[in-house]
């Protein structure tokens, strides 16, 4: 059965939105709003979609449902997708061909197993005006009937109390094809590579240690980061929240992903040493196709065992067998860090819209959140404090997943003392409040800056100072520091501008309490900091500068500032939407904010 040519064109569009909808903010008609979106979300990989009508979408998915009843039509569907990608210039021809081949089998299988009706698919792709997306309808977790204990807000530790010093690594994005002198401005989604083609009107070259452009890191910079981090130790432990591979998502293989996982894991072990325990979490780039994380009910070659089993093998020096067991099952685990402090590492890909396997079932995939509730109740019974790490911040997750996570955090606010995420590549945070009034701050999700330069950033890493190992410790974050490698100076030695520094220095960009005049980073402190940002624009612009790791070319004013303040207070996605609508952004800011990096 042949798909009509016009429908085929739209099929590609729909497919790419599901696969790469994370890459670009939604288009707007007003220039000022476009500037806002660019400032807030920063430009991503160059896939695009526009001018999709609701009737056309429904027609195409009706045809698609019929076409995919037969396996013989899969090649025709893939061919249509490939050709339209090329004709609409959604990407370079080579990228179109490679990415269609890479995604076709997994995406088609997920679509065949899903229960999506055409109206539901189009509600997802076009918007709620085109239908209702029932498959992501609200769902509720079951919480234990144990009453919530009285709230005991954290109090500052006594002077001289022990502190834990925690290294935090995220979004390394090592590019094996990074090439010094290659084009830093290119037509492809990722530049600074041996085959990057420069546009005729501009020519910048990739630097030795990294480049301010849509480029990832050479291995030497990753090693230099680890070497400097090891020198800055000792560390009590390390959190590492994923995204190892580069952004060449159109040409990745399982073999390549596993090789890069192994190389970076062993480099971390080499530089930090055998006596430092690292607690990893899984990023959205660890899989190929990117964002593709089928739940455990998917078996055979399309299951995630190829990735989880290798992770368990490589991380066995850091994690006990019980943690490795749930890691192999669903990519999440729990472990006791010290007596009185427990870690939960979540697989946040089960909350991401870009994970097209959630079309099959998005209701608490792998029962991860119900498992989290069990862990938290057990920790509450024991009097343990819990840190949660993950890749994607919960405020950028699917609405129902985000709502349930927020509900869990409210119930166990006495137990959860720290949340640590990455993914956005920027230095920021999101607040959590009591659900009854949405005014009393009770939690902070700290979002650490990336190691990679992608896009237009200095490389960086984070250090957390946590209330330490003693009786009745709150285990809350007391302070944090951000370190960067200034590429402007690292790529040219003093007195020899064309020669890079041989041993560049990673320097302290800022320490949070000193920069903002705070005594600690308890939820009440971070909430007060947001109030300061509203009243004192100089403090906010300082935050904006730090948010971009010391490399930003313009101030954030008016709508940009309003947007940013909305983001900071929105640990729950529907709060982001509400803030969006109240400020007249018509849903555009919320869509831009949740777009994940490809």
Secondary structure, 3 states (H helix, E strand, C coil): CCCCHHHHHHHHHHHHHHHHCCCCCCCCCCHHHHHHHHHHHCCCCCCCCCCCCHHHHHHHHHHHHHHCCCHHHHHHHHHHHHHHHHHCCCCCHHHHHHHHHHHHHHHHHHHHHCCCCHHHHHHHHCCHHHCCCHHHCCCCCCCCCCCCCCCCCCCCCCCCCCEEEEEEECCCCECCCECCCCECCECCCCCCECCCCECCCCCCECCCCCCCCCCCECHHHHHHHHHHHHHCCCCCEEEECCCCECCCCCCCCHHHHHHHHHHHHHHHHHHHCCCCCEEECCCCCCCCCCCCCCCCCCCHHHCCHHHHHHHHHHCCCCCCHHHHHHHHHHCCEEEEEECCEEEEECCHHHHCCCCHHHHCCCCCHHHHHHHHHHHHHHHHHHCCEEEEECCCCHHHCCHHHHHHHHHHHHHCCCCEEEEEECCCCCCEEEEEECCCCCCCEEEEEEECCCCCCCCCCCEEEEEEEEECCCCCCCCCEEEEEEEEECHHHHCCECCECCCCCCCCCCEEEEEHHHHHCCCCCCHHHHHHHHHHHHHCHHHHHHHHHHHCCCCCCCCCCCHHHHHHHHHHCCCCHHHHHHHHHHCCCCCHHHHHHHCCCC
